[in-house]
Amino acid sequence: MRVLLAALALTGTLNGTLNGTVLVERPPPVQNLWPQAVHVIPAVLADGRTLTPRLFLDDDTLLATAAKGFERSEALVSYKLTNGQTTDLAELPLPPRTVVHPSGVAAGSGHIAWWTARRDGAGRVGEIWAVPLEGGDPVAIAAFALTGTVTGLELTPQGVVWSTDAGGVWRVPYAGGRPAEVPGTQGQHVLKWPWVGSPARAFTTAVNVETGERRETRPGSLCGVNLCVSADRLASARSGAGMRATKLTDPPVSRPARDRFVTSSTMAGPGEIWAGLYDLVSGQVADLGVKPLAARGVQAGGIAIPVPAGDDRLLSYQQDGRHVIVDLSKIT
């Protein structure tokens, strides 16, 4: 997943600023700062299918989708980082009138799950699909009226849980059935199970649905379960304890992954923006080496900022026709 940021048409420098914007020297490349966490793999498999990393299954194995054609994810595959071995796990069904292709892929508790959406009259129907972790034939285990998108999907020992733009957290067992709303979650979204919160993507309020514990922080922040980054780019616990400055010059584009990592852009000079991976615990920053977008249209000269995957472990992006894989769990 990426958030596109357009470069500003700024001119003139003075005392390390560019029209009032502080200029920041580029940090070391991510592969130099954290070599133990970085892998580079092909973006296209030997059989011509496009590979899209989705999450880590273990230290050496990615779960990915392999596709032919624009936005047509045809199969779930596992990919070994050490030797490139690819194993097909499941074909991904695309029912008639599909408008959202397989999204929100998650794995855990012996299963893989994802969601799709299809047109149904004037509305849309969302569907939750599941398949055993070792592969097999996917089954649609839940269907529901959907307005907007699914904002979070995770796997638990009992089944799949998810939330939607409309708010509310729902669950269904792996055997399938009618979705049931998790009590007390009206208006909430999945953060990191068993934590849910609101508003979606910012999560300034978080509630543990198993214990009832409630945590809040000031509006305008982006939060993980424990750590938040405020609008003025200060990092702290949700309570405000341990507040400290960060090296961020622009707001992060998503909540802190692993209560530690965010990505953002920084202006380095006239027409020069770089994408950084920020470790809010150690204070270190790495340049991801993301190349500027093609010089055309309203986003000319901008960059696409990679965002950590839903497993809070995988950060991936394309560079020079290959995927750069960053394993956030290997940054110590």
C-alpha positions as CSV (number, residue, x, y, z in Angstrom):
1,M,0.0,0.0,0.0
2,R,1.2,3.5,-0.8
3,V,0.3,7.1,-0.3
4,L,1.2,9.4,-3.1
5,L,2.8,12.8,-2.2
6,A,3.4,15.5,-4.8
7,A,6.6,17.6,-4.7
8,L,6.0,21.3,-4.0
9,A,7.1,23.7,-6.6
10,L,9.5,25.6,-4.3
11,T,12.3,27.9,-5.3
12,G,15.0,29.8,-3.4
13,T,17.1,28.7,-0.4
14,L,18.3,30.6,2.6
15,N,20.1,29.3,5.7
16,G,19.1,25.6,5.3
17,T,15.4,26.4,4.4
18,L,13.5,26.4,1.1
19,N,10.7,29.0,1.2
20,G,10.4,28.4,4.9
21,T,10.6,24.6,4.7
22,V,13.5,23.1,6.7
23,L,15.9,21.1,4.5
24,V,17.2,17.8,5.9
25,E,20.3,16.0,4.8
26,R,19.6,12.5,3.5
27,P,20.1,9.7,6.0
28,P,21.9,6.5,5.2
29,P,20.1,4.0,2.8
30,V,18.0,1.5,4.6
31,Q,20.2,-1.4,3.3
32,N,23.2,0.2,4.9
33,L,21.6,1.2,8.2
34,W,19.7,-2.1,8.8
35,P,21.2,-4.7,6.4
36,Q,19.9,-7.6,8.4
37,A,16.3,-6.5,7.7
38,V,16.5,-5.9,3.9
39,H,16.0,-8.3,1.0
40,V,15.6,-7.6,-2.7
41,I,13.5,-9.9,-4.8
42,P,12.1,-10.0,-8.4
43,A,8.9,-8.2,-9.1
44,V,8.1,-10.7,-11.9
45,L,8.3,-14.4,-11.5
46,A,10.0,-16.7,-14.1
47,D,6.6,-17.6,-15.5
48,G,5.7,-14.0,-16.2
49,R,3.4,-13.4,-13.3
50,T,3.6,-10.2,-11.3
51,L,4.5,-10.8,-7.6
52,T,3.0,-8.6,-4.9
53,P,4.2,-9.2,-1.3
54,R,1.4,-9.2,1.3
55,L,2.9,-10.3,4.6
56,F,5.5,-12.5,6.4
57,L,4.6,-16.1,7.1
58,D,7.9,-16.7,8.9
59,D,11.5,-15.3,8.8
60,D,12.2,-16.8,5.4
61,T,8.7,-16.9,3.8
62,L,6.5,-14.2,2.3
63,L,2.8,-14.6,1.5
64,A,2.3,-12.9,-1.9
65,T,-0.2,-12.8,-4.7
66,A,0.9,-13.7,-8.3
67,A,-1.1,-12.1,-11.1
68,K,-1.4,-11.7,-14.9
69,G,-3.1,-8.6,-16.1
70,F,-3.9,-5.3,-14.5
71,E,-5.1,-5.6,-10.9
72,R,-6.0,-9.2,-11.4
73,S,-4.6,-11.3,-8.4
74,E,-4.9,-14.8,-9.6
75,A,-3.2,-16.9,-6.9
76,L,-1.8,-16.9,-3.4
77,V,1.7,-18.0,-3.3
78,S,4.5,-18.5,-0.7
79,Y,7.9,-17.1,-1.7
80,K,11.2,-18.1,0.0
81,L,13.6,-15.2,0.5
82,T,16.7,-17.4,0.6
83,N,16.3,-19.2,-2.7
84,G,13.2,-17.7,-4.5
85,Q,11.2,-21.0,-4.3
86,T,7.6,-20.2,-5.1
87,T,4.7,-22.5,-4.1
88,D,1.1,-21.9,-5.3
89,L,-1.3,-22.1,-2.4
90,A,-4.7,-21.2,-3.8
91,E,-6.4,-19.7,-6.8
92,L,-8.2,-16.5,-5.9
93,P,-11.9,-16.6,-7.1
94,L,-13.3,-13.5,-8.7
95,P,-17.1,-13.7,-8.7
96,P,-19.2,-12.0,-11.4
97,R,-19.5,-8.2,-10.9
98,T,-16.4,-8.0,-8.6
99,V,-15.5,-4.4,-8.0
100,V,-12.8,-4.9,-5.2
101,H,-10.3,-7.6,-5.9
102,P,-8.8,-9.6,-3.1
103,S,-7.7,-7.1,-0.4
104,G,-6.6,-7.0,3.3
105,V,-4.9,-10.4,3.1
106,A,-4.1,-11.7,6.6
107,A,-2.8,-15.0,8.0
108,G,-2.8,-16.7,11.4
109,S,-4.4,-19.5,13.4
110,G,-3.8,-21.9,10.6
111,H,-5.7,-19.9,8.0
112,I,-5.3,-17.2,5.3
113,A,-8.2,-14.8,4.8
114,W,-9.1,-11.7,2.7
115,W,-12.1,-9.7,1.5
116,T,-13.6,-8.8,-1.8
117,A,-16.7,-6.8,-2.9
118,R,-19.1,-7.2,-5.8
119,R,-22.0,-5.2,-7.2
120,D,-25.5,-6.2,-6.1
121,G,-28.2,-4.1,-7.6
122,A,-27.6,-0.5,-6.5
123,G,-25.4,-1.6,-3.6
124,R,-22.4,-3.7,-2.9
125,V,-21.8,-7.0,-1.1
126,G,-18.6,-7.6,0.8
127,E,-17.3,-11.2,1.2
128,I,-14.8,-12.8,3.5
129,W,-12.8,-15.6,2.1
130,A,-10.6,-18.2,3.8
131,V,-8.3,-21.0,3.0
132,P,-6.1,-23.3,5.2
133,L,-2.5,-21.9,5.6
134,E,-1.1,-24.9,3.7
135,G,-3.3,-24.1,0.7
136,G,-6.5,-25.5,-0.8
137,D,-9.7,-24.2,-2.3
138,P,-10.9,-20.8,-0.9
139,V,-14.4,-20.6,0.5
140,A,-16.5,-17.5,1.0
141,I,-17.4,-17.8,4.7
142,A,-19.4,-14.6,5.1
143,A,-21.3,-12.1,3.0
144,F,-22.7,-8.7,4.1
145,A,-23.9,-5.4,2.8
146,L,-20.9,-3.1,2.4
147,T,-20.7,0.7,2.2
148,G,-17.2,1.9,1.6
149,T,-14.3,-0.5,2.4
150,V,-13.2,-3.0,5.0
151,T,-10.9,-1.0,7.4
152,G,-9.3,-3.9,9.2
153,L,-9.2,-7.7,9.0
154,E,-7.5,-10.1,11.4
155,L,-7.5,-13.8,12.2
156,T,-8.1,-15.2,15.7
157,P,-8.3,-18.8,17.0
158,Q,-12.1,-18.6,16.8
159,G,-12.4,-17.0,13.3
160,V,-12.1,-13.8,11.2
161,V,-12.8,-10.4,12.6
162,W,-13.1,-7.2,10.5
163,S,-14.4,-3.7,10.6
164,T,-15.8,-1.4,7.9
165,D,-16.0,2.4,7.1
166,A,-19.4,2.5,8.8
167,G,-17.8,1.4,12.1
168,G,-18.5,-1.7,14.1
169,V,-16.5,-4.9,14.4
170,W,-17.8,-8.2,13.1
171,R,-16.7,-11.8,13.4
172,V,-17.4,-15.1,11.7
173,P,-16.1,-18.6,12.4
174,Y,-13.9,-20.3,9.9
175,A,-16.7,-22.8,9.2
176,G,-18.7,-19.8,7.9
177,G,-22.1,-18.3,8.8
178,R,-23.9,-15.1,9.4
179,P,-21.5,-12.3,10.6
180,A,-22.1,-11.3,14.3
181,E,-21.2,-7.9,15.6
182,V,-18.7,-8.0,18.5
183,P,-20.5,-6.5,21.5
184,G,-19.5,-2.9,22.5
185,T,-17.8,-2.1,19.2
186,Q,-20.3,0.2,17.5
187,G,-18.4,2.9,15.6
188,Q,-15.1,1.1,16.3
189,H,-12.5,-0.3,13.9
190,V,-9.9,-3.1,14.2
191,L,-6.6,-1.8,15.4
192,K,-4.6,-4.8,16.5
193,W,-6.8,-7.6,17.9
194,P,-8.1,-7.6,20.6
195,W,-7.7,-3.8,20.4
196,V,-10.2,-1.8,18.5
197,G,-10.6,2.0,18.3
198,S,-11.6,5.2,16.5
199,P,-11.4,7.1,14.4
200,A,-10.3,4.7,11.7
201,R,-6.5,5.0,10.8
202,A,-5.8,7.5,13.6
203,F,-7.0,5.4,16.6
204,T,-6.8,8.2,19.2
205,T,-9.2,6.0,21.3
206,A,-8.4,2.3,21.8
207,V,-10.4,-0.4,23.6
208,N,-9.5,-3.9,24.5
209,V,-12.6,-5.9,23.7
210,E,-11.5,-8.8,25.9
211,T,-10.6,-6.8,29.1
212,G,-12.6,-3.6,28.6
213,E,-9.4,-1.5,29.1
214,R,-9.8,1.9,27.4
215,R,-6.9,4.2,26.3
216,E,-7.2,7.7,24.9
217,T,-4.9,10.4,23.7
218,R,-5.2,13.9,22.3
219,P,-7.0,14.5,18.9
220,G,-4.8,14.9,15.9
221,S,-2.5,12.0,16.7
222,L,-1.8,8.8,14.9
223,C,-1.6,5.9,17.3
224,G,-0.7,2.2,17.6
225,V,-1.8,0.2,20.6
226,N,0.7,2.0,22.9
227,L,2.6,4.7,21.0
228,C,1.3,7.9,19.3
229,V,2.7,10.6,17.1
230,S,1.1,14.0,17.5
231,A,0.2,16.5,14.9
232,D,3.4,18.5,15.9
233,R,5.4,15.3,15.4
234,L,6.1,14.4,19.0
235,A,6.1,10.8,20.0
236,S,4.7,9.5,23.4
237,A,2.7,6.9,25.1
238,R,-1.0,7.3,24.8
239,S,-1.0,8.8,28.3
240,G,1.5,11.5,27.1
241,A,4.2,9.9,29.2
242,G,7.7,9.9,27.7
243,M,7.0,12.6,25.2
244,R,10.0,13.3,23.0
245,A,10.9,15.0,19.7
246,T,11.3,13.0,16.5
247,K,13.2,13.7,13.4
248,L,10.0,13.9,11.4
249,T,9.6,17.1,9.3
250,D,6.3,16.0,7.7
251,P,3.5,14.0,9.4
252,P,3.7,10.2,9.1
253,V,1.4,8.6,6.5
254,S,0.1,5.9,8.8
255,R,-0.1,4.8,12.4
256,P,3.1,3.5,14.1
257,A,3.8,-0.1,13.1
258,R,4.9,-2.3,16.0
259,D,4.4,0.8,18.1
260,R,7.7,2.0,16.7
261,F,8.0,2.6,12.9
262,V,6.5,5.2,10.6
263,T,7.2,6.4,7.1
264,S,7.1,9.9,5.8
265,S,8.6,12.3,3.3
266,T,11.2,15.0,3.8
267,M,12.3,18.0,1.7
268,A,16.0,17.8,1.0
269,G,16.4,20.5,-1.6
270,P,14.8,22.2,-4.6
271,G,12.7,19.5,-6.3
272,E,14.2,16.8,-4.1
273,I,12.0,14.8,-1.7
274,W,13.0,11.5,-0.1
275,A,11.0,8.9,1.7
276,G,12.2,7.9,5.1
277,L,11.7,5.0,7.5
278,Y,11.7,6.4,11.1
279,D,12.4,4.4,14.2
280,L,10.6,6.3,16.9
281,V,12.3,4.3,19.7
282,S,16.0,4.6,18.7
283,G,15.6,7.9,16.8
284,Q,17.3,6.5,13.7
285,V,16.1,7.2,10.2
286,A,16.8,5.5,6.9
287,D,16.4,6.6,3.3
288,L,14.2,4.1,1.4
289,G,15.6,5.2,-1.9
290,V,12.2,5.6,-3.5
291,K,12.4,7.2,-7.0
292,P,10.4,10.3,-8.0
293,L,7.2,9.8,-10.0
294,A,7.3,10.3,-13.7
295,A,7.5,14.0,-14.6
296,R,3.9,14.4,-15.8
297,G,0.5,15.4,-14.3
298,V,-0.2,16.9,-10.9
299,Q,2.0,14.5,-9.1
300,A,5.1,15.1,-11.2
301,G,8.3,15.0,-9.2
302,G,6.5,13.5,-6.1
303,I,7.2,10.2,-4.5
304,A,5.1,7.2,-3.4
305,I,5.5,6.6,0.3
306,P,5.4,2.9,1.3
307,V,3.3,2.0,4.2
308,P,3.8,-1.1,6.5
309,A,1.5,-4.0,5.8
310,G,-1.2,-5.2,8.1
311,D,1.1,-7.7,9.8
312,D,3.1,-4.8,11.2
313,R,6.2,-6.5,9.9
314,L,6.4,-6.2,6.2
315,L,7.4,-2.9,4.4
316,S,7.8,-3.4,0.7
317,Y,8.1,-1.2,-2.4
318,Q,9.4,-1.4,-6.0
319,Q,12.8,0.0,-6.9
320,D,14.4,-0.4,-10.4
321,G,12.0,-3.2,-11.3
322,R,12.5,-5.2,-8.1
323,H,10.8,-5.4,-4.7
324,V,12.7,-4.1,-1.7
325,I,11.6,-6.1,1.4
326,V,12.1,-4.6,4.8
327,D,11.5,-6.9,7.8
328,L,10.6,-4.5,10.6
329,S,10.9,-7.3,13.2
330,K,14.7,-7.6,12.4
331,I,15.4,-4.0,13.4
332,T,16.6,-4.1,17.0
